[in-house]
């Protein structure tokens, strides 16, 4: 067997540039082509201290979090990524499943350590770790102790963020207290929301602290360029023309319109990625309550 070819100077330069840039890293090392909102989110994580994402179902948000996590520990020699969710299943079968798939897809393009079920560790100061915490756990802060990067390069990824408790958010905020290059990314499906909830407030009263993204089904690759009217007029055979079938499909969106209508809370949140104005049994819309709270002199 012949020895592997020595990388050329040009190849070494391209490799170095890929480590520095999250989009190049995604394309060249992880062998994955991000679509536009994923590109924007990856850039935001590099540039902004806090990033918030609300999205429709099957939007690719969890994959995007996985891309960011792998780039972070590849770029920073003392990089730490903490992945958390209220559900253990979401941690292991959500983001970490994406991480395992991306590492396998990258082949030998990067020297990854062994990927465990909820941990990828280079050494004691450079790792990705994931865990869940019950919303009723009063000692949640204990699980976060000592988990920040010694060099100030800590990335916290909170998926299905709408389900996290107040104690959970307090513990997460403690990780951002020290260091000049810490980052927080919160993501979820905006199925419920009200003033006072950390995730909801990131898009409302605390919006100035976050770079915010909304991913509608019509922003995703299978529906980009369409709107609801053009989708409803589409011949049935074209509904199954989905270039990326694991993302939101045309047929699913049409079926949800037929079942829910476009003004229902379910359609607004699960298809368009917006907080519903009100729940099914509510008399006063959440948007009106939020406006009243902001106008109140108290």
C-alpha positions, 0 to 999 in steps of 0.5 A: 500500500502506498503512503498517503500523498503529502498535502500541497501548500494550497491544500494546507492553506484551504484546510486552515481557512476551513478551520477558521470559517464555519461555512467553509468548515461545513462544506469542506470538512463536514461535506455538507452544503448548508442552505441560506438560513443555516449559513446566516445562523452559523455566521451569527454564532461567530459574530453575536453573543446570543442567537435565538431560533424559532422554527417550523417542524423539520426545519434543519435547525438541529443539524445546524446546531450540530454543525456549529458544535463541531466547528467550535471544538475544531477551531478552539483548542480550549473550546467547550460546547454544552448541549442541553435540553429538557429531554434526554431523548432529545439530547441523545437522539437529536443533536448527538445523532446529528453529530455522529452522522456528520463525523461519519460523513466527514471521513478522515477530513478531521481527526475526531476523537471517539464519539460517545452517546452524549460526549465527544472529548479531545481532552479535559479542556476541549469537548462537547458534552450533552445532558438533560435536566428535568424542569422540576430539578431544583439543583440544575446549577450543580450539573453546569458547575465547572463546565466553562472553557478555561480560555473563554470559548464556551458555546451553549446550545439549548435545543427545544428551548421552550421546555426549559425551566427558569432554574435551567436558564439561570444555570445557563446564564452562569456559564456566560458570566466569565470570558469574552467569547462565550456564545449562547444559542437557543432554538425550538418550535414556538408552540406556546409562549408568553411574557416572562418565558425566557425563550419567548422574551428573547424574541420580544422584550429581550430582542435587543440582546439576541440575533433572532431567526425565524424559519418558516416551512417556506424558507426551507429547500423544498418550499423555497420560492413558493407561498401558500397560494402557489402551493395550494394550486400545485398539481398533486404529483408535484407535492412529492417533488422534494429535493431534501426529503428529510426536511419539511415537505410540500405535501405535509404543509398542504395537509396541515393547511387542510387540517388546521387552516392557515390562521390556526395556532398549530399552523402558525407555530408548526408550519410558519415558525411563529408564536401563536397569537393565542391557544385553542382555549384562550379568549385574549391573544398573547400578542395583545397581552404582551402589548398591554404589559409593555404599555403598562406603567407598572 
